[in-house]
Amino acid sequence: MPETRDWFLKHRQQFRERSTRTPVGNGFYTTVGRLVPIAQVLDAVPRVVRVQFG
């Protein structure tokens, strides 16, 4: 995970920021993240592996 985080922080401006809202009681909270293609992470960070469940 640290290797992936380091890579992401160096490249985060390349990825679109998106947000979503989650209802909580009478209000909501907003989560903000970036859209990162998994293929790009797999190519860039050597020890990352993809595991598919189900």
Kinemage of the C-alpha trace (Angstrom):
@kinemage 1
@onewidth
@group {chain A} dominant
@subgroup {mainchain}
@vectorlist {calphas} color= white
{ca met a 1} P 0.000 0.000 0.000
{ca pro a 2} L 2.729 2.581 0.745
{ca glu a 3} L 4.196 2.105 -2.758
{ca thr a 4} L 0.780 2.643 -4.326
{ca arg a 5} L 0.140 5.733 -2.200
{ca asp a 6} L 3.530 7.221 -3.096
{ca trp a 7} L 2.880 6.635 -6.793
{ca phe a 8} L -0.617 8.116 -6.574
{ca leu a 9} L 0.521 11.249 -4.745
{ca lys a 10} L 3.118 11.904 -7.469
{ca his a 11} L 0.504 11.511 -10.237
{ca arg a 12} L -2.806 12.604 -8.677
{ca gln a 13} L -3.189 15.678 -10.901
{ca gln a 14} L -3.538 13.340 -13.902
{ca phe a 15} L -6.821 11.928 -12.592
{ca arg a 16} L -10.266 13.533 -12.514
{ca glu a 17} L -11.660 14.346 -9.102
{ca arg a 18} L -15.207 13.130 -8.423
{ca ser a 19} L -17.537 13.326 -5.449
{ca thr a 20} L -20.549 11.423 -4.198
{ca arg a 21} L -23.052 12.063 -1.423
{ca thr a 22} L -24.246 9.565 1.153
{ca pro a 23} L -27.462 10.196 3.089
{ca val a 24} L -27.116 10.256 6.879
{ca gly a 25} L -30.202 10.986 8.985
{ca asn a 26} L -31.644 14.308 7.792
{ca gly a 27} L -28.441 15.294 6.001
{ca phe a 28} L -25.616 13.784 4.026
{ca tyr a 29} L -21.855 13.651 3.824
{ca thr a 30} L -19.702 14.040 0.751
{ca thr a 31} L -16.820 11.781 -0.223
{ca val a 32} L -14.252 13.070 -2.718
{ca gly a 33} L -11.850 10.861 -4.654
{ca arg a 34} L -10.063 10.448 -7.976
{ca leu a 35} L -10.778 8.078 -10.867
{ca val a 36} L -7.649 5.973 -11.397
{ca pro a 37} L -7.640 3.256 -14.082
{ca ile a 38} L -6.598 -0.049 -12.504
{ca ala a 39} L -4.507 -0.960 -15.576
{ca gln a 40} L -2.399 2.151 -15.036
{ca val a 41} L -1.740 1.208 -11.395
{ca leu a 42} L -0.883 -2.371 -12.356
{ca asp a 43} L 1.640 -1.124 -14.937
{ca ala a 44} L 3.211 1.508 -12.675
{ca val a 45} L 3.517 -0.212 -9.279
{ca pro a 46} L 5.396 -3.523 -9.535
{ca arg a 47} L 4.027 -5.364 -6.481
{ca val a 48} L 0.356 -4.527 -7.058
{ca val a 49} L -1.795 -7.519 -7.927
{ca arg a 50} L -5.420 -7.646 -8.984
{ca val a 51} L -7.672 -10.050 -7.103
{ca gln a 52} L -11.217 -10.646 -8.285
{ca phe a 53} L -13.762 -12.015 -5.821
{ca gly a 54} L -16.988 -13.806 -6.602
